[in-house]
Amino acid sequence: MVFYFKARPEAGDYTIFMGLDKHENEELIKYGFPEDIWFHVDKMSSAHVYVRLQKGQTIDDISEGVLEDCAQLVKANSIQGNKVNNIDVVYTPWANLKKTASMDVGQVGFYNPKMVRTVKVEKRINEIVNRLNRTKVERKPDLKAEREAVNAAERAERKQHLRDKKRREEMERLEKERQLELRSYKGLMVSENMTSNKQIATTSKSLQELEEDFM
Protein backbone atom coordinates (compact mmCIF):
# COMPACT_ATOMS: atom_id res chain seq x y z
CA MET A 1 0.00 0.00 0.00
CA VAL A 2 1.21 3.49 -0.88
CA PHE A 3 -0.24 6.68 0.60
CA TYR A 4 -0.54 9.71 -1.66
CA PHE A 5 -0.91 13.32 -0.50
CA LYS A 6 -1.32 16.66 -2.27
CA ALA A 7 1.07 19.47 -1.43
CA ARG A 8 -0.35 22.91 -0.68
CA PRO A 9 -2.23 24.10 -3.80
CA GLU A 10 -0.47 27.46 -4.04
CA ALA A 11 2.84 25.62 -4.52
CA GLY A 12 1.64 23.88 -7.67
CA ASP A 13 0.46 20.40 -8.58
CA TYR A 14 2.84 18.21 -6.55
CA THR A 15 2.20 14.71 -5.23
CA ILE A 16 3.82 13.53 -2.00
CA PHE A 17 3.79 9.81 -1.22
CA MET A 18 5.14 7.18 1.15
CA GLY A 19 5.01 3.43 1.62
CA LEU A 20 2.95 1.65 4.28
CA ASP A 21 5.97 -0.27 5.58
CA LYS A 22 9.54 -1.25 4.76
CA HIS A 23 8.43 -3.62 2.00
CA GLU A 24 6.63 -0.84 0.12
CA ASN A 25 9.64 1.38 0.80
CA GLU A 26 11.79 -1.24 -0.92
CA GLU A 27 9.56 -1.11 -3.99
CA LEU A 28 9.63 2.70 -4.04
CA ILE A 29 13.43 2.62 -3.90
CA LYS A 30 13.59 0.12 -6.75
CA TYR A 31 11.07 1.71 -9.11
CA GLY A 32 11.47 5.42 -8.42
CA PHE A 33 11.44 8.18 -11.02
CA PRO A 34 14.26 10.64 -11.79
CA GLU A 35 11.92 13.43 -10.65
CA ASP A 36 11.47 11.89 -7.17
CA ILE A 37 13.05 13.49 -4.10
CA TRP A 38 13.42 11.23 -1.03
CA PHE A 39 12.94 12.46 2.58
CA HIS A 40 13.79 10.76 5.89
CA VAL A 41 14.35 11.80 9.51
CA ASP A 42 18.09 11.87 10.09
CA LYS A 43 19.49 9.19 12.43
CA MET A 44 15.98 8.00 13.42
CA SER A 45 13.49 5.51 12.11
CA SER A 46 10.83 7.12 9.94
CA ALA A 47 8.69 6.68 6.88
CA HIS A 48 10.31 7.15 3.48
CA VAL A 49 8.55 10.19 2.03
CA TYR A 50 8.88 11.28 -1.61
CA VAL A 51 7.77 14.26 -3.62
CA ARG A 52 7.52 13.92 -7.39
CA LEU A 53 8.73 17.05 -9.16
CA GLN A 54 7.67 18.17 -12.60
CA LYS A 55 9.62 16.72 -15.53
CA GLY A 56 12.87 18.60 -15.98
CA GLN A 57 12.90 20.02 -12.44
CA THR A 58 15.67 19.29 -9.92
CA ILE A 59 16.09 19.43 -6.17
CA ASP A 60 16.94 23.12 -6.54
CA ASP A 61 13.39 23.79 -7.78
CA ILE A 62 11.67 22.65 -4.57
CA SER A 63 9.81 25.62 -3.09
CA GLU A 64 9.91 26.41 0.61
CA GLY A 65 6.24 25.43 0.91
CA VAL A 66 6.67 21.98 -0.64
CA LEU A 67 9.85 21.42 1.41
CA GLU A 68 7.97 22.24 4.61
CA ASP A 69 5.09 19.92 3.70
CA CYS A 70 7.47 17.01 3.09
CA ALA A 71 9.50 17.68 6.23
CA GLN A 72 6.39 17.89 8.41
CA LEU A 73 4.94 14.71 6.93
CA VAL A 74 8.10 12.69 7.47
CA LYS A 75 8.42 13.98 11.06
CA ALA A 76 4.78 13.08 11.77
CA ASN A 77 5.45 9.56 10.50
CA SER A 78 8.44 8.90 12.72
CA ILE A 79 7.65 7.29 16.09
CA GLN A 80 10.64 8.88 17.77
CA GLY A 81 10.95 11.98 15.61
CA ASN A 82 7.32 12.95 16.16
CA LYS A 83 7.91 13.21 19.92
CA VAL A 84 10.88 15.57 19.93
CA ASN A 85 11.64 19.04 18.64
CA ASN A 86 14.52 20.32 16.57
CA ILE A 87 15.08 17.27 14.41
CA ASP A 88 16.93 17.10 11.10
CA VAL A 89 15.27 15.79 7.96
CA VAL A 90 17.56 14.72 5.13
CA TYR A 91 16.54 14.70 1.49
CA THR A 92 18.18 13.77 -1.80
CA PRO A 93 17.25 12.83 -5.39
CA TRP A 94 16.00 9.29 -5.84
CA ALA A 95 18.90 8.56 -8.22
CA ASN A 96 21.31 9.15 -5.32
CA LEU A 97 19.83 6.33 -3.23
CA LYS A 98 22.19 3.38 -2.99
CA LYS A 99 20.98 -0.14 -2.33
CA THR A 100 23.30 -3.11 -1.77
CA ALA A 101 22.61 -6.79 -1.16
CA SER A 102 23.92 -6.57 2.41
CA MET A 103 21.36 -3.93 3.44
CA ASP A 104 18.17 -4.76 5.31
CA VAL A 105 14.78 -4.39 3.64
CA GLY A 106 13.99 -0.68 3.30
CA GLN A 107 17.50 0.41 4.21
CA VAL A 108 19.41 2.70 1.85
CA GLY A 109 22.69 4.54 1.53
CA PHE A 110 23.90 7.28 -0.80
CA TYR A 111 26.13 7.24 -3.84
CA ASN A 112 27.22 10.81 -3.20
CA PRO A 113 26.82 12.18 0.35
CA LYS A 114 27.41 15.69 -0.98
CA MET A 115 24.06 15.48 -2.77
CA VAL A 116 22.22 14.97 0.54
CA ARG A 117 20.64 18.10 2.02
CA THR A 118 19.32 18.76 5.50
CA VAL A 119 16.41 20.86 6.74
CA LYS A 120 15.79 21.62 10.43
CA VAL A 121 12.28 20.98 11.74
CA GLU A 122 11.74 22.79 15.02
CA LYS A 123 8.38 21.29 15.90
CA ARG A 124 5.36 19.53 14.49
CA ILE A 125 2.86 21.91 12.89
CA ASN A 126 -0.52 20.21 13.19
CA GLU A 127 -2.16 22.58 10.72
CA ILE A 128 0.16 21.32 7.96
CA VAL A 129 -0.04 17.66 8.94
CA ASN A 130 -3.85 17.75 9.19
CA ARG A 131 -4.17 19.50 5.82
CA LEU A 132 -2.00 16.84 4.17
CA ASN A 133 -3.92 14.00 5.84
CA ARG A 134 -7.18 15.35 4.46
CA THR A 135 -5.83 14.77 0.96
CA LYS A 136 -4.54 11.26 1.69
CA VAL A 137 -5.45 8.52 -0.77
CA GLU A 138 -4.48 4.85 -0.37
CA ARG A 139 -3.57 2.86 -3.46
CA LYS A 140 -1.83 -0.38 -4.25
CA PRO A 141 -0.05 0.54 -7.48
CA ASP A 142 1.97 -1.72 -9.73
CA LEU A 143 5.16 0.30 -9.35
CA LYS A 144 7.12 -1.92 -11.72
CA ALA A 145 4.52 -1.52 -14.48
CA GLU A 146 4.40 2.26 -13.95
CA ARG A 147 8.18 2.49 -14.25
CA GLU A 148 8.23 0.28 -17.37
CA ALA A 149 5.48 2.37 -18.99
CA VAL A 150 7.50 5.54 -18.42
CA ASN A 151 10.64 3.86 -19.79
CA ALA A 152 8.75 2.77 -22.92
CA ALA A 153 7.36 6.27 -23.45
CA GLU A 154 10.83 7.81 -23.05
CA ARG A 155 12.30 5.33 -25.55
CA ALA A 156 9.57 6.16 -28.06
CA GLU A 157 10.20 9.88 -27.55
CA ARG A 158 13.94 9.45 -28.11
CA LYS A 159 13.30 7.47 -31.30
CA GLN A 160 10.95 10.16 -32.57
CA HIS A 161 13.51 12.87 -31.83
CA LEU A 162 16.13 10.85 -33.72
CA ARG A 163 13.80 10.43 -36.72
CA ASP A 164 13.03 14.15 -36.69
CA LYS A 165 16.73 14.99 -36.50
CA LYS A 166 17.56 12.73 -39.47
CA ARG A 167 14.71 14.23 -41.46
CA ARG A 168 15.93 17.78 -40.77
CA GLU A 169 19.49 16.83 -41.71
CA GLU A 170 18.31 15.27 -44.99
CA MET A 171 16.25 18.35 -45.83
CA GLU A 172 19.24 20.59 -45.08
CA ARG A 173 21.48 18.41 -47.28
CA LEU A 174 19.04 18.58 -50.18
CA GLU A 175 18.70 22.34 -49.80
CA LYS A 176 22.49 22.79 -49.85
CA GLU A 177 22.72 20.68 -53.01
CA ARG A 178 19.97 22.76 -54.62
CA GLN A 179 21.72 26.01 -53.73
CA LEU A 180 25.04 24.72 -55.12
CA GLU A 181 23.31 23.67 -58.33
CA LEU A 182 21.67 27.09 -58.67
CA ARG A 183 24.95 28.91 -58.12
CA SER A 184 26.65 26.67 -60.69
CA TYR A 185 23.89 27.32 -63.23
CA LYS A 186 24.01 31.08 -62.67
CA GLY A 187 27.78 31.02 -63.18
CA LEU A 188 27.31 29.53 -66.60
CA MET A 189 24.69 32.10 -67.58
CA VAL A 190 26.43 35.36 -66.58
CA SER A 191 26.73 37.81 -69.47
CA GLU A 192 30.50 38.14 -69.13
CA ASN A 193 30.91 34.49 -70.07
CA MET A 194 28.58 34.66 -73.10
CA THR A 195 29.25 35.92 -76.65
CA SER A 196 26.30 37.86 -78.06
CA ASN A 197 25.35 38.10 -81.74
CA LYS A 198 26.28 41.78 -81.65
CA GLN A 199 29.78 40.93 -80.48
CA ILE A 200 30.10 38.40 -83.27
CA ALA A 201 28.98 40.95 -85.81
CA THR A 202 31.51 43.54 -84.68
CA THR A 203 34.48 41.24 -84.49
CA SER A 204 36.96 41.24 -87.33
CA LYS A 205 37.10 37.47 -87.32
CA SER A 206 34.87 35.44 -89.54
CA LEU A 207 32.28 33.02 -88.19
CA GLN A 208 34.48 30.15 -89.31
CA GLU A 209 37.43 31.59 -87.37
CA LEU A 210 35.31 32.02 -84.26
CA GLU A 211 34.17 28.40 -84.50
CA GLU A 212 37.78 27.30 -84.89
CA ASP A 213 38.74 29.36 -81.79
CA PHE A 214 35.96 27.71 -79.86
CA MET A 215 37.10 24.25 -80.91
Secondary structure, 3 states (H helix, E strand, C coil): CEEEEECCHHHCCCEEEEECCHHHHHHHHHCCCCCEEEEEECCCCCCCEEEECCCCCCHHHCCHHHHHHHHHHHHHCCCCHHHCCCEEEEEEEHHHEECCCCCCCCCCEECCHHHCEEEEECCCCHHHHHHHHHCCEEECCCHHHHHHHHHHHHHHHHHHHHHHHHHHHHHHHHHHHHHHHHHHHHHHHCHHHCCCHHHHHHCCCCHHHHHHHHC
